[in-house]
């Protein structure tokens, strides 16, 4: 590590202290209210030091941070800043407190650092806890190995493996990605030095972890010199699945790498960030085809895509690499289409050189050659027959198989001794449940049922249970062969061998989609205001977050219209709360009549009503919002019935829109709220639009 990096995020893994003063900073009034309520429940009232700045003392920091992170929505947890001043540290000057808090990690990151504190010892001893495994990359024409891709792996100080599906998501959540990225680069070079020779070394990197390449990549160059690896042998590739939001920055990083004689690569072309426009602009030395395209070869559609990519890349002198090649047929098809290089289990598994060529136990291919036998045993690819369960005296030999075949739920058996964890048995119910034929499931990894909607934390829990040899239950989203989603209630049980260790796992899978749909309908009803039948505060926040997220991805606008009744307290005080409730119900009906079909209207407490106008054309959004705001004011023009009498009320209305006033759901609501208060100050029945001048858009 260079002197310049001594205090950078790539040098140490920041943690959340276990004790001390907690400062919480938020721009959103609603969030501040929720935090004060959480503090009261924790037995430590929060002190308001300044608008938007709360202080807690004498609290169990880890417990409070974790519970607050879980109680708030993900958007709220990402907005709140959490600064913990350990006991005995010098307190910043009062004027600096707010600035220090606003520069602190988010509440989401602070909570993740509590959750994953067990990983901190890894970074304290990088040499002992991190190593690289390498998968060969071959010339498809002659199958000669020309390079190796480095994959970072970790073990705890006691030697237990830390699986990638735990390490990398934890680092991202806790804000350790910059550190882990630097560790990955330097470890790849350190471990490859003794044996690499003139082969190419492919090293993954995350562009956002490199702020200024001239400084941030010094540690990489130093590691290369120490390992004796020439810079012209290194190929830096944008790490798989990373989304590039700043193409100019990536271009700058690529230019620096090339100025140092290194080569550059783009991964996953054909999916995610790697568009053809990106290839044309950056002209990477190597372009890696997306694995889903490779595994569709020699299919006609996949072949057409590959042929087009090969033509573009070859036109400027680049090379095309097909990764995740698992069969001879895929390799032959790629070669015929002009692909230059190949990588995948067909050519070689990730290995740690110098360790008796032991395959990487954390690797997970898509398919293997394992197949099930008939009768009472299971056959591994190497031919050794392993009994599923010990025989039961007096029972027919095939009774167990017939019982499983007749089960209503889906049953699978997985070989967990084989690092690939292939499926070695499926019953007919599982084929009906998933849409896959038995021949497609056997030998595959059950991860084939996962997809973008599958909860990564749930998958990580499954992996931990298998590693620890214990039973486990989880409910997760899975995909059928036709792409449709279903909720899978999965029960895992270890099948113990004669030595008492789990050689196989039995999975029992139930489709609980209908049950969960019913539970969601109940939750929807719970999200309703009992008095008016409108959405309540929780449902409003959820709907607003979704509307803003959809708008940002589709060049649309969202408007929030916030109404607060003028003088409503007098109705309650004069005629009683029953009359007041009747008035609120009438107001809800009148406001709802003003809205378009599909707009969301909520009563969020007392006499406050909020409408969300989603999917607006940006050019018309202001006019639509103004029409609704005026309609709200007009709707209150007629008298309202309060018991035996009629009353007249008006409403003050605030309006805010994306993107001109705010970019997040919380900020948008706060801007509309502030505009409503300005309207109320200017007189009853007024409408005011947000200015967008509040910090924190």
C-alpha positions as CSV (number, residue, x, y, z in Angstrom):
1,X,0.0,0.0,0.0
2,X,1.4,3.4,-0.9
3,X,1.8,6.3,1.4
4,X,-1.0,8.2,-0.4
5,X,-3.4,5.3,0.4
6,X,-2.8,5.3,4.2
7,X,-6.2,6.9,5.0
8,X,-8.1,5.8,1.9
9,X,-11.1,3.5,1.8
10,X,-8.8,0.8,0.1
11,X,-6.6,0.5,3.2
12,X,-8.8,-0.5,6.1
13,X,-12.4,-1.8,6.7
14,X,-14.3,0.7,8.7
15,X,-16.5,-0.7,11.5
16,X,-19.4,0.4,13.6
17,X,-18.1,1.0,17.2
18,X,-20.0,-1.0,19.9
19,X,-20.4,1.8,22.3
20,X,-20.4,5.6,22.3
21,X,-22.6,8.6,21.3
22,X,-24.7,8.1,18.2
23,X,-25.5,11.0,15.9
24,X,-28.1,10.6,13.3
25,X,-28.6,13.1,10.5
26,X,-31.5,13.3,8.0
27,X,-33.0,15.8,5.7
28,X,-36.4,14.3,6.0
29,X,-38.8,15.3,8.8
30,X,-40.8,12.0,8.6
31,X,-37.6,10.0,9.0
32,X,-36.5,12.0,12.0
33,X,-39.8,11.4,13.7
34,X,-39.5,7.6,13.0
35,X,-36.0,7.7,14.5
36,X,-37.1,9.5,17.6
37,X,-39.9,6.8,18.0
38,X,-37.3,4.0,17.7
39,X,-35.1,5.7,20.3
40,X,-38.0,5.9,22.7
41,X,-38.7,2.2,22.2
42,X,-35.0,1.4,22.9
43,X,-35.3,3.3,26.2
44,X,-33.1,6.2,25.2
45,X,-34.9,9.4,24.2
46,X,-33.2,11.2,21.3
47,X,-32.0,14.7,21.9
48,X,-32.5,17.2,19.0
49,X,-29.2,19.0,18.6
50,X,-30.2,20.9,15.4
51,X,-32.9,20.5,12.7
52,X,-32.3,17.0,11.3
53,X,-29.6,16.1,13.8
54,X,-30.4,13.7,16.7
55,X,-28.1,12.4,19.5
56,X,-28.5,9.2,21.5
57,X,-26.3,8.3,24.5
58,X,-26.1,5.2,26.6
59,X,-27.6,3.0,23.9
60,X,-26.5,-0.4,22.8
61,X,-25.1,0.9,19.5
62,X,-25.0,-2.4,17.6
63,X,-28.6,-3.4,18.6
64,X,-30.0,0.1,17.9
65,X,-28.3,0.5,14.5
66,X,-29.4,-2.9,13.4
67,X,-33.0,-2.5,14.5
68,X,-33.3,1.1,13.1
69,X,-31.9,-0.1,9.7
70,X,-34.5,-2.9,9.6
71,X,-37.4,-0.7,10.8
72,X,-36.9,2.0,8.2
73,X,-37.4,1.5,4.5
74,X,-34.3,0.9,2.3
75,X,-34.6,4.4,0.9
76,X,-34.8,5.9,4.4
77,X,-31.8,3.8,5.7
78,X,-29.7,4.9,2.7
79,X,-30.6,8.6,3.4
80,X,-29.9,8.7,7.1
81,X,-26.2,9.3,8.1
82,X,-25.0,7.5,11.3
83,X,-21.9,8.8,13.2
84,X,-20.8,6.9,16.3
85,X,-18.3,8.7,18.5
86,X,-16.6,6.0,20.6
87,X,-16.2,6.7,24.3
88,X,-13.0,8.7,25.0
89,X,-12.7,10.2,21.6
90,X,-12.4,14.0,21.2
91,X,-15.8,15.5,20.4
92,X,-15.9,17.7,17.3
93,X,-16.8,21.4,17.9
94,X,-20.5,22.0,17.9
95,X,-20.3,23.8,14.6
96,X,-18.6,20.8,13.1
97,X,-21.0,18.1,14.4
98,X,-23.6,18.4,11.7
99,X,-20.9,18.3,9.0
100,X,-19.2,15.3,10.6
101,X,-22.6,13.5,10.8
102,X,-23.5,14.3,7.2
103,X,-20.1,12.9,6.1
104,X,-20.6,9.7,8.1
105,X,-21.7,6.3,6.6
106,X,-25.4,5.7,5.9
107,X,-27.5,3.9,8.5
108,X,-27.7,1.0,6.0
109,X,-23.9,0.7,5.8
110,X,-23.5,1.1,9.6
111,X,-26.0,-1.8,10.1
112,X,-24.2,-3.9,7.5
113,X,-20.9,-3.4,9.4
114,X,-22.6,-4.7,12.5
115,X,-24.0,-7.7,10.6
116,X,-20.7,-8.6,9.0
117,X,-18.3,-7.7,11.8
118,X,-17.0,-11.3,11.7
119,X,-15.3,-10.6,8.4
120,X,-13.1,-7.8,9.8
121,X,-10.3,-10.2,10.9
122,X,-9.8,-11.1,7.2
123,X,-8.7,-7.6,6.3
124,X,-6.4,-7.4,9.4
125,X,-4.2,-10.2,7.9
126,X,-4.6,-10.2,4.1
127,X,-1.6,-12.4,3.5
128,X,-3.1,-15.3,5.5
129,X,-6.8,-14.8,4.8
130,X,-6.9,-14.1,1.1
131,X,-5.7,-16.1,-1.8
132,X,-6.5,-16.4,-5.5
133,X,-7.7,-19.3,-7.6
134,X,-7.1,-19.3,-11.4
135,X,-9.2,-20.6,-14.2
136,X,-7.4,-21.3,-17.5
137,X,-8.2,-19.3,-20.7
138,X,-7.4,-21.2,-24.0
139,X,-7.0,-20.5,-27.6
140,X,-10.0,-22.2,-29.1
141,X,-8.2,-23.1,-32.3
142,X,-5.5,-25.3,-30.7
143,X,-6.7,-25.5,-27.0
144,X,-3.4,-24.0,-25.8
145,X,-3.6,-22.2,-22.5
146,X,-2.7,-18.5,-23.1
147,X,-3.9,-17.0,-19.8
148,X,-5.7,-17.3,-16.5
149,X,-8.5,-15.4,-14.8
150,X,-7.9,-14.7,-11.1
151,X,-10.8,-15.2,-8.7
152,X,-10.5,-13.9,-5.1
153,X,-11.1,-16.4,-2.3
154,X,-10.9,-16.0,1.5
155,X,-10.6,-18.1,4.6
156,X,-11.1,-17.1,8.3
157,X,-8.1,-17.0,10.6
158,X,-9.1,-20.5,11.7
159,X,-9.1,-21.8,8.1
160,X,-12.8,-21.9,7.4
161,X,-13.8,-20.9,3.9
162,X,-15.7,-17.7,3.3
163,X,-17.8,-18.2,0.3
164,X,-18.0,-15.5,-2.5
165,X,-21.8,-15.2,-2.2
166,X,-21.2,-14.1,1.4
167,X,-18.0,-12.0,1.0
168,X,-18.8,-9.8,-2.0
169,X,-22.4,-8.8,-1.0
170,X,-21.2,-8.1,2.5
171,X,-18.4,-5.8,1.3
172,X,-20.9,-3.9,-1.0
173,X,-23.4,-3.4,1.8
174,X,-20.8,-2.3,4.4
175,X,-18.9,0.0,2.1
176,X,-15.8,-2.2,1.8
177,X,-15.9,-2.6,-2.0
178,X,-12.9,-0.3,-2.6
179,X,-10.8,-2.3,0.0
180,X,-11.9,-5.7,-1.4
181,X,-11.2,-4.6,-4.9
182,X,-7.7,-3.5,-4.0
183,X,-7.1,-6.8,-2.1
184,X,-8.3,-8.7,-5.2
185,X,-5.9,-7.0,-7.5
186,X,-2.8,-7.3,-5.3
187,X,-3.6,-10.9,-4.2
188,X,-4.0,-12.0,-7.8
189,X,-0.5,-10.7,-8.6
190,X,1.1,-12.0,-5.4
191,X,-0.1,-15.5,-5.9
192,X,0.5,-15.6,-9.7
193,X,4.1,-14.4,-9.6
194,X,5.8,-17.7,-8.9
195,X,4.3,-19.6,-11.9
196,X,2.7,-17.2,-14.4
197,X,5.6,-16.9,-16.8
198,X,4.5,-15.3,-20.1
199,X,0.8,-16.2,-19.8
200,X,-1.8,-13.4,-19.5
201,X,-3.3,-12.7,-16.1
202,X,-7.0,-11.5,-16.2
203,X,-7.8,-9.5,-13.0
204,X,-11.3,-8.2,-12.2
205,X,-11.8,-4.6,-11.0
206,X,-14.7,-2.3,-10.0
207,X,-14.3,1.1,-11.8
208,X,-16.0,3.0,-9.0
209,X,-13.4,1.8,-6.5
210,X,-10.7,3.8,-8.5
211,X,-11.2,7.5,-7.9
212,X,-8.0,8.6,-9.6
213,X,-6.1,5.9,-11.4
214,X,-2.7,7.6,-11.2
215,X,-3.0,7.3,-7.4
216,X,-5.3,4.4,-6.7
217,X,-3.5,1.9,-9.0
218,X,0.0,2.5,-7.5
219,X,-0.6,-0.5,-5.1
220,X,-1.3,-2.7,-8.1
221,X,1.9,-1.7,-9.9
222,X,3.9,-2.2,-6.8
223,X,2.4,-5.7,-6.3
224,X,3.2,-6.5,-10.0
225,X,6.8,-5.5,-9.5
226,X,7.1,-7.4,-6.2
227,X,5.7,-10.6,-7.9
228,X,7.8,-10.2,-11.0
229,X,4.7,-9.9,-13.3
230,X,5.2,-7.8,-16.4
231,X,2.5,-5.1,-16.8
232,X,2.0,-6.1,-20.5
233,X,0.9,-9.6,-19.2
234,X,-2.0,-8.1,-17.2
235,X,-5.6,-7.8,-18.6
236,X,-7.9,-5.8,-16.3
237,X,-11.6,-6.5,-16.9
238,X,-14.7,-4.8,-15.5
239,X,-16.0,-7.2,-12.9
240,X,-18.9,-9.4,-13.9
241,X,-22.3,-7.9,-13.3
242,X,-21.0,-4.4,-12.5
243,X,-23.1,-1.5,-13.8
244,X,-21.1,1.3,-15.4
245,X,-22.9,4.6,-14.6
246,X,-20.0,6.9,-15.6
247,X,-18.6,5.9,-19.0
248,X,-16.2,8.9,-19.1
249,X,-14.6,7.7,-15.8
250,X,-14.3,4.1,-17.1
251,X,-12.7,5.5,-20.3
252,X,-10.2,7.4,-18.2
253,X,-9.3,4.3,-16.2
254,X,-8.9,2.2,-19.4
255,X,-6.6,4.9,-20.9
256,X,-4.4,4.8,-17.8
257,X,-4.1,1.0,-17.9
258,X,-3.1,1.1,-21.5
259,X,-0.6,3.9,-20.9
260,X,1.1,1.4,-18.5
261,X,1.1,-1.3,-21.2
262,X,-1.7,-3.3,-19.6
263,X,-4.7,-4.7,-21.6
264,X,-8.3,-4.1,-20.8
265,X,-11.5,-6.3,-21.2
266,X,-15.2,-6.0,-20.9
267,X,-17.2,-8.8,-19.3
268,X,-20.7,-10.1,-20.0
269,X,-21.2,-8.5,-23.4
270,X,-24.8,-9.1,-24.5
271,X,-26.3,-8.4,-21.0
272,X,-26.2,-5.6,-18.4
273,X,-24.0,-2.6,-19.0
274,X,-21.9,-4.0,-21.9
275,X,-23.8,-2.5,-24.9
276,X,-22.4,-2.5,-28.4
277,X,-22.0,1.3,-28.1
278,X,-19.7,0.8,-25.1
279,X,-17.5,-1.6,-27.2
280,X,-17.3,0.8,-30.1
281,X,-16.3,3.7,-27.8
282,X,-13.8,1.9,-25.5
283,X,-12.5,-0.7,-28.0
284,X,-11.4,-3.2,-25.3
285,X,-8.6,-5.6,-26.1
286,X,-10.8,-8.5,-25.1
287,X,-14.6,-8.8,-25.1
288,X,-16.2,-11.6,-23.0
289,X,-19.5,-13.0,-24.2
290,X,-22.3,-13.2,-21.7
291,X,-22.5,-16.8,-20.3
292,X,-26.2,-17.1,-21.1
293,X,-25.5,-16.5,-24.8
294,X,-22.6,-19.0,-24.8
295,X,-24.8,-21.7,-23.2
296,X,-27.5,-21.2,-25.8
297,X,-25.0,-22.1,-28.5
298,X,-25.3,-23.5,-31.1
299,X,-28.9,-22.1,-31.1
300,X,-29.8,-19.9,-34.0
301,X,-30.5,-16.7,-32.0
302,X,-27.4,-17.0,-29.9
303,X,-25.3,-17.7,-33.0
304,X,-26.5,-14.6,-34.7
305,X,-25.7,-12.4,-31.6
306,X,-22.2,-13.9,-31.4
307,X,-21.5,-13.5,-35.1
308,X,-22.4,-9.8,-34.9
309,X,-20.2,-9.2,-31.8
310,X,-17.3,-11.0,-33.4
311,X,-17.6,-8.8,-36.5
312,X,-17.5,-5.6,-34.5
313,X,-14.6,-6.6,-32.2
314,X,-12.5,-8.1,-35.0
315,X,-13.0,-4.9,-37.0
316,X,-10.8,-2.9,-34.6
317,X,-8.4,-5.8,-33.8
318,X,-9.9,-7.0,-30.5
319,X,-10.3,-10.6,-29.4
320,X,-13.6,-12.3,-28.4
321,X,-13.7,-14.7,-25.4
322,X,-16.5,-17.2,-24.7
323,X,-16.8,-17.9,-21.0
324,X,-18.7,-20.6,-19.1
325,X,-18.1,-23.1,-21.9
326,X,-19.3,-26.4,-20.5
327,X,-19.6,-28.7,-23.5
328,X,-17.7,-29.7,-26.6
329,X,-20.6,-28.6,-28.7
330,X,-20.5,-25.1,-27.2
331,X,-16.8,-24.9,-27.8
332,X,-17.1,-26.0,-31.4
333,X,-19.9,-23.6,-32.2
334,X,-18.0,-20.7,-30.7
335,X,-14.9,-21.5,-32.8
336,X,-17.0,-21.8,-35.9
337,X,-18.4,-18.4,-35.3
338,X,-15.0,-16.8,-35.1
339,X,-14.6,-16.6,-31.3
340,X,-10.9,-16.5,-30.4
341,X,-10.6,-17.6,-26.8
342,X,-12.5,-20.0,-24.4
343,X,-13.0,-20.3,-20.7
344,X,-15.1,-22.6,-18.6
345,X,-15.2,-26.0,-16.9
346,X,-14.9,-27.7,-20.2
347,X,-11.3,-26.5,-20.3
348,X,-10.5,-26.4,-16.6
349,X,-11.8,-25.6,-13.2
350,X,-10.5,-22.8,-11.0
351,X,-7.5,-24.0,-9.1
352,X,-4.9,-22.8,-6.6
353,X,-1.5,-23.6,-8.2
354,X,0.8,-25.4,-5.8
355,X,-2.0,-27.0,-3.8
356,X,-2.1,-30.4,-5.4
357,X,-4.4,-29.1,-8.1
358,X,-7.4,-29.1,-5.8
359,X,-10.5,-27.6,-7.5
360,X,-11.9,-24.4,-6.1
361,X,-14.7,-25.6,-3.7
362,X,-16.6,-22.4,-4.0
363,X,-17.0,-22.6,-7.8
364,X,-20.4,-23.5,-9.2
365,X,-20.8,-24.5,-12.9
366,X,-24.2,-24.7,-14.6
367,X,-24.0,-28.4,-15.5
368,X,-22.0,-31.5,-14.8
369,X,-21.9,-35.0,-16.1
370,X,-23.6,-36.6,-13.1
371,X,-26.7,-38.7,-13.7
372,X,-29.0,-40.8,-11.5
373,X,-29.3,-44.5,-11.6
374,X,-32.5,-46.5,-11.2
375,X,-33.1,-48.5,-8.1
376,X,-31.9,-47.7,-4.6
377,X,-28.5,-46.1,-5.3
378,X,-27.1,-42.9,-6.8
379,X,-24.1,-42.9,-9.1
380,X,-21.6,-40.2,-9.3
381,X,-19.8,-39.3,-12.5
382,X,-16.7,-41.2,-11.4
383,X,-18.8,-44.4,-11.1
384,X,-18.9,-45.0,-7.3
385,X,-22.4,-46.0,-6.2
386,X,-23.5,-44.3,-3.0
387,X,-26.7,-45.4,-1.2
388,X,-29.2,-42.7,-0.5
389,X,-30.3,-44.1,2.8
390,X,-29.4,-47.3,4.7
391,X,-31.6,-50.2,3.7
392,X,-34.6,-51.0,6.0
393,X,-35.0,-54.6,6.9
394,X,-38.1,-56.3,5.4
395,X,-38.9,-53.6,3.0
396,X,-38.8,-53.9,-0.8
397,X,-35.6,-52.5,-2.2
398,X,-37.4,-50.0,-4.4
399,X,-39.9,-48.8,-1.9
400,X,-38.0,-45.6,-1.0
401,X,-37.8,-44.6,-4.7
402,X,-41.4,-45.4,-5.3
403,X,-42.4,-43.4,-2.2
404,X,-40.4,-40.4,-3.3
405,X,-41.7,-40.6,-6.9
406,X,-45.3,-40.5,-5.6
407,X,-44.7,-37.5,-3.2
408,X,-47.0,-34.5,-3.8
409,X,-44.1,-32.0,-3.2
410,X,-41.0,-31.7,-5.4
411,X,-38.1,-33.8,-4.1
412,X,-34.5,-33.4,-5.2
413,X,-31.3,-35.0,-3.9
414,X,-28.0,-33.1,-4.3
415,X,-24.5,-34.5,-4.1
416,X,-22.7,-32.0,-1.8
417,X,-19.3,-33.9,-1.9
418,X,-18.9,-32.9,-5.5
419,X,-17.9,-29.2,-5.5
420,X,-20.4,-28.7,-8.4
421,X,-23.3,-29.9,-6.1
422,X,-25.1,-31.7,-9.0
423,X,-28.7,-32.9,-8.7
424,X,-28.7,-36.7,-8.7
425,X,-32.3,-37.4,-8.1
426,X,-35.6,-35.6,-8.9
427,X,-39.2,-36.9,-8.6
428,X,-42.0,-36.3,-11.1
429,X,-43.6,-33.6,-8.9
430,X,-40.5,-31.4,-9.2
431,X,-40.5,-31.7,-13.0
432,X,-44.1,-30.6,-13.0
433,X,-43.4,-27.8,-10.5
434,X,-40.4,-26.3,-12.4
435,X,-41.3,-27.1,-16.0
436,X,-37.9,-28.8,-16.6
437,X,-37.6,-32.4,-17.7
438,X,-35.7,-34.8,-15.4
439,X,-32.9,-34.9,-17.9
440,X,-32.5,-31.1,-17.7
441,X,-32.4,-31.1,-13.9
442,X,-30.1,-34.1,-13.3
443,X,-26.5,-33.1,-13.2
444,X,-27.4,-29.4,-13.0
445,X,-27.0,-27.1,-10.0
446,X,-30.3,-26.1,-8.4
447,X,-29.2,-22.5,-8.8
448,X,-30.7,-22.8,-12.3
449,X,-34.0,-22.0,-10.7
450,X,-32.7,-18.7,-9.4
451,X,-32.9,-15.3,-11.1
452,X,-32.9,-11.6,-10.5
453,X,-35.9,-11.7,-8.1
454,X,-34.3,-14.4,-5.9
455,X,-33.3,-13.0,-2.5
456,X,-29.5,-13.2,-2.3
457,X,-29.7,-13.2,1.5
458,X,-31.9,-16.3,1.4
459,X,-29.5,-18.0,-0.9
460,X,-26.6,-17.2,1.3
461,X,-28.5,-18.7,4.2
462,X,-29.0,-21.9,2.3
463,X,-25.3,-22.1,1.5
464,X,-24.3,-21.6,5.1
465,X,-26.7,-24.4,6.2
466,X,-25.1,-26.8,3.7
467,X,-21.6,-25.9,4.7
468,X,-22.5,-26.5,8.4
469,X,-24.3,-29.7,7.7
470,X,-27.6,-28.7,9.3
471,X,-31.3,-28.6,8.3
472,X,-32.7,-25.4,6.9
473,X,-36.0,-23.9,5.7
474,X,-36.3,-20.9,3.4
475,X,-39.0,-19.3,1.2
476,X,-37.6,-17.7,-2.0
477,X,-38.6,-16.7,-5.5
478,X,-37.8,-19.2,-8.2
479,X,-38.2,-19.3,-11.9
480,X,-39.8,-22.0,-14.0
481,X,-38.4,-23.0,-17.4
482,X,-41.0,-20.7,-19.1
483,X,-39.7,-17.8,-17.0
484,X,-42.7,-17.5,-14.7
485,X,-42.1,-16.8,-11.0
486,X,-43.2,-18.9,-8.1
487,X,-42.7,-18.9,-4.4
488,X,-40.7,-22.0,-3.3
489,X,-40.9,-23.1,0.4
490,X,-37.8,-25.2,0.5
491,X,-36.9,-27.7,3.3
492,X,-33.3,-29.0,3.3
493,X,-32.2,-32.1,5.2
494,X,-28.7,-33.6,5.3
495,X,-28.4,-37.3,4.4
496,X,-25.7,-38.7,6.6
497,X,-23.2,-41.3,5.5
498,X,-21.7,-44.1,7.5
499,X,-19.0,-41.7,8.9
500,X,-21.7,-39.3,10.1
501,X,-21.0,-36.6,7.6
502,X,-23.5,-35.2,5.1
503,X,-22.7,-36.5,1.6
504,X,-26.0,-35.6,0.1
505,X,-28.9,-33.2,0.8
506,X,-32.6,-33.9,0.3
507,X,-34.7,-30.9,-0.7
508,X,-38.5,-30.9,-0.4
509,X,-40.1,-28.1,-2.3
510,X,-43.6,-26.7,-2.2
511,X,-45.3,-24.1,-4.3
512,X,-46.7,-21.6,-1.8
513,X,-47.5,-18.9,-4.3
514,X,-51.3,-18.9,-3.6
515,X,-50.7,-18.7,0.2
516,X,-48.3,-15.8,-0.1
517,X,-50.7,-14.0,-2.5
518,X,-53.4,-14.3,0.1
519,X,-51.0,-13.0,2.8
520,X,-50.1,-10.0,0.5
521,X,-53.8,-9.3,0.1
522,X,-54.1,-9.2,3.9
523,X,-51.1,-6.9,4.1
524,X,-52.8,-4.7,1.5
525,X,-55.8,-4.4,3.7
526,X,-53.6,-3.7,6.7
527,X,-52.1,-0.8,4.6
528,X,-55.5,0.9,4.5
529,X,-56.7,3.7,6.7
530,X,-59.6,2.3,8.8
531,X,-61.5,5.5,8.8
532,X,-61.5,6.5,5.2
533,X,-60.6,3.3,3.4
534,X,-57.7,5.1,1.7
535,X,-54.0,4.0,1.8
536,X,-52.3,4.7,5.1
537,X,-48.8,6.2,5.6
538,X,-47.0,2.9,5.2
539,X,-48.8,2.1,1.9
540,X,-48.2,5.7,0.7
541,X,-44.4,5.4,1.2
542,X,-44.3,2.1,-0.5
543,X,-46.3,3.3,-3.5
544,X,-44.3,6.5,-3.8
545,X,-41.0,4.7,-3.8
546,X,-42.2,2.4,-6.6
547,X,-43.5,5.3,-8.6
548,X,-40.3,7.3,-8.4
549,X,-38.2,4.2,-9.2
550,X,-40.3,3.5,-12.3
551,X,-40.2,7.1,-13.4
552,X,-36.4,7.3,-13.2
553,X,-36.0,4.4,-15.5
554,X,-38.6,5.6,-18.1
555,X,-38.0,9.3,-18.4
556,X,-41.4,10.1,-16.7
557,X,-42.4,12.4,-13.8
558,X,-44.1,11.9,-10.5
559,X,-46.1,14.6,-8.6
560,X,-47.1,14.7,-5.0
561,X,-50.1,16.8,-3.9
562,X,-50.1,17.3,-0.2
563,X,-53.3,18.7,1.4
564,X,-53.8,19.7,5.1
565,X,-57.3,20.9,6.2
566,X,-57.6,24.4,7.6
567,X,-59.3,24.7,10.9
568,X,-60.2,21.0,11.3
569,X,-59.3,21.1,15.0
570,X,-62.3,23.3,15.6
571,X,-64.7,20.7,14.2
572,X,-63.4,18.1,16.7
573,X,-63.5,20.6,19.5
574,X,-67.0,21.9,18.7
575,X,-68.9,18.8,17.5
576,X,-66.8,15.9,18.8
577,X,-64.5,13.3,17.3
578,X,-67.4,11.3,15.8
579,X,-68.4,14.3,13.7
580,X,-64.8,15.0,12.8
581,X,-64.4,11.4,11.6
582,X,-67.5,11.7,9.4
583,X,-66.0,14.9,7.9
584,X,-62.6,13.2,7.2
585,X,-64.4,10.3,5.4
586,X,-66.3,12.8,3.2
587,X,-63.1,14.7,2.4
588,X,-61.5,11.4,1.3
589,X,-64.4,10.7,-1.0
590,X,-64.3,14.1,-2.6
591,X,-60.5,14.2,-3.1
592,X,-60.6,10.7,-4.6
593,X,-63.2,11.9,-7.2
594,X,-60.7,14.5,-8.4
595,X,-58.0,11.9,-9.2
596,X,-57.3,9.8,-12.3
597,X,-57.8,6.1,-12.3
598,X,-54.6,4.6,-10.9
599,X,-53.5,7.6,-8.8
600,X,-52.8,6.9,-5.2
601,X,-54.5,8.8,-2.4
602,X,-53.6,8.3,1.3
603,X,-54.5,9.8,4.6
604,X,-51.3,9.8,6.5
605,X,-52.5,11.0,9.9
606,X,-54.9,13.5,11.4
607,X,-56.2,15.8,8.7
608,X,-53.4,15.3,6.1
609,X,-54.1,13.8,2.7
610,X,-51.4,13.0,0.1
611,X,-51.9,12.1,-3.6
612,X,-49.3,10.5,-5.8
613,X,-49.7,11.2,-9.5
614,X,-47.4,8.7,-11.3
615,X,-46.2,8.1,-14.8
616,X,-46.7,11.7,-16.0
617,X,-45.2,13.1,-19.2
618,X,-42.6,15.6,-18.1
619,X,-43.9,18.3,-20.3
620,X,-47.5,17.9,-18.9
621,X,-46.7,17.0,-15.3
622,X,-46.9,20.6,-13.9
623,X,-50.3,21.2,-15.5
624,X,-51.7,17.8,-14.3
625,X,-50.5,18.5,-10.8
626,X,-51.9,22.0,-10.8
627,X,-55.3,20.7,-12.0
628,X,-55.4,18.2,-9.2
629,X,-54.3,20.7,-6.6
630,X,-57.0,23.2,-7.8
631,X,-59.5,20.3,-7.8
632,X,-58.7,19.6,-4.2
633,X,-59.4,23.2,-3.2
634,X,-62.6,23.3,-5.2
635,X,-63.8,19.9,-3.7
636,X,-63.9,21.5,-0.3
637,X,-66.0,24.4,-1.5
638,X,-69.3,22.7,-0.7
639,X,-70.4,22.3,3.0
640,X,-69.5,19.1,4.8
641,X,-71.9,17.3,7.2
642,X,-70.7,17.1,10.8
643,X,-73.4,15.4,12.7
644,X,-76.6,17.6,12.8
645,X,-74.9,20.6,11.2
646,X,-72.9,21.5,8.1
647,X,-69.4,23.0,8.3
648,X,-67.2,24.7,5.8
649,X,-63.5,23.9,5.6
650,X,-60.7,24.8,3.2
651,X,-57.4,23.1,2.6
652,X,-53.8,24.3,2.1
653,X,-52.1,22.4,-0.7
654,X,-48.4,21.8,-1.5
655,X,-47.1,20.4,-4.8
656,X,-43.7,18.8,-5.7
657,X,-42.6,17.0,-8.8
658,X,-39.7,14.9,-10.0
659,X,-37.1,15.6,-11.2
660,X,-37.2,19.4,-10.8
661,X,-37.9,19.4,-7.0
662,X,-36.5,16.1,-5.8
663,X,-35.1,12.8,-7.0
664,X,-36.1,10.5,-4.2
665,X,-39.4,9.5,-2.7
666,X,-38.6,10.9,0.8
667,X,-37.3,14.2,-0.6
668,X,-40.3,14.6,-2.9
669,X,-42.7,14.1,0.0
670,X,-40.7,16.6,2.2
671,X,-40.7,19.2,-0.6
672,X,-44.5,18.9,-1.0
673,X,-44.9,19.1,2.8
674,X,-42.8,22.3,3.0
675,X,-44.8,23.8,0.1
676,X,-48.0,23.0,1.9
677,X,-46.8,24.9,5.0
678,X,-45.9,27.9,2.9
679,X,-49.4,27.8,1.5
680,X,-50.9,27.7,5.0
681,X,-48.8,30.7,6.1
682,X,-50.2,32.6,3.1
683,X,-53.8,32.1,4.0
684,X,-56.5,29.4,3.9
685,X,-57.3,27.6,0.7
686,X,-53.9,28.4,-1.0
687,X,-51.8,26.2,-3.4
688,X,-48.0,26.5,-3.5
689,X,-45.4,24.6,-5.5
690,X,-42.1,23.5,-4.1
691,X,-39.0,25.5,-4.9
692,X,-36.5,22.6,-5.0
693,X,-34.1,24.7,-3.0
694,X,-33.9,22.4,0.0
695,X,-30.5,20.5,0.1
696,X,-30.5,16.7,-0.4
697,X,-32.5,16.2,-3.6
